[in-house]
């Protein structure tokens, strides 16, 4: 009886993982389109506008990483790309 419950749990977890991945991809597409449309509405060339979203994400992640550092000896490790 335990194997059936475990098998059902695995199936449920796999389906939930697929749904969450789809939601993540849709959110990524949504934000990329919004940032690109915002930039092009302000006369930014399209090739640059498409690259703005990944640059903003990288910048915010790096800023959050620096703000979470409590020990200053960890800073050089964060500066390496």
C-alpha positions as CSV (number, residue, x, y, z in Angstrom):
1,X,0.0,0.0,0.0
2,X,2.9,2.4,0.7
3,X,4.3,2.1,-2.8
4,X,1.0,3.3,-4.4
5,X,1.0,6.4,-2.1
6,X,4.6,7.1,-2.9
7,X,4.0,6.7,-6.6
8,X,1.1,9.1,-6.4
9,X,3.2,11.6,-4.5
10,X,5.9,11.4,-7.1
11,X,3.4,11.9,-10.0
12,X,1.9,14.9,-8.1
13,X,5.3,16.5,-7.5
14,X,6.4,16.0,-11.1
15,X,3.2,17.6,-12.4
16,X,3.5,20.5,-9.9
17,X,7.1,21.0,-11.1
18,X,6.0,21.2,-14.7
19,X,3.3,23.7,-13.9
20,X,5.7,25.9,-11.9
21,X,8.3,25.8,-14.7
22,X,5.6,26.9,-17.2
23,X,4.6,29.7,-14.9
24,X,8.2,30.8,-14.6
25,X,8.7,30.8,-18.3
26,X,5.5,32.8,-18.8
27,X,6.6,35.3,-16.2
28,X,10.0,35.7,-17.9
29,X,8.4,36.3,-21.2
30,X,5.9,38.8,-19.7
31,X,8.6,40.9,-18.0
32,X,10.9,40.8,-21.0
33,X,8.1,42.0,-23.3
34,X,7.1,44.7,-20.9
35,X,10.7,46.0,-20.5
36,X,11.3,45.9,-24.2
37,X,8.0,47.8,-25.0
38,X,8.8,50.4,-22.3
39,X,12.3,51.0,-23.7
40,X,11.2,51.1,-27.4
41,X,8.5,53.6,-26.4
42,X,11.3,55.9,-25.2
43,X,13.2,55.7,-28.5
44,X,15.7,53.0,-27.4
45,X,16.8,50.9,-30.4
46,X,15.2,47.5,-30.4
47,X,18.5,45.4,-30.1
48,X,19.4,47.4,-27.0
49,X,15.9,47.3,-25.6
50,X,15.8,43.5,-25.8
51,X,19.1,43.3,-23.8
52,X,17.8,45.6,-21.1
53,X,15.8,43.0,-19.2
54,X,18.7,40.6,-18.6
55,X,21.0,43.5,-17.7
56,X,18.5,44.7,-15.1
57,X,18.1,41.2,-13.6
58,X,21.8,40.8,-13.3
59,X,22.2,44.2,-11.7
60,X,19.5,43.6,-9.1
61,X,20.8,40.2,-8.3
62,X,24.3,41.5,-7.8
63,X,23.0,44.4,-5.7
64,X,21.0,42.0,-3.5
65,X,24.1,39.8,-3.0
66,X,26.1,42.8,-1.9
67,X,23.4,44.0,0.5
68,X,23.3,40.5,2.2
69,X,27.0,40.3,2.9
70,X,27.7,40.8,6.6
71,X,31.4,39.8,6.4
72,X,33.5,42.2,4.2
73,X,35.9,39.4,3.5
74,X,33.3,37.8,1.2
75,X,33.1,40.8,-1.1
76,X,36.0,39.8,-3.5
77,X,34.2,36.5,-4.2
78,X,31.1,38.4,-5.2
79,X,33.0,40.6,-7.6
80,X,34.1,37.7,-9.8
81,X,31.7,37.1,-12.7
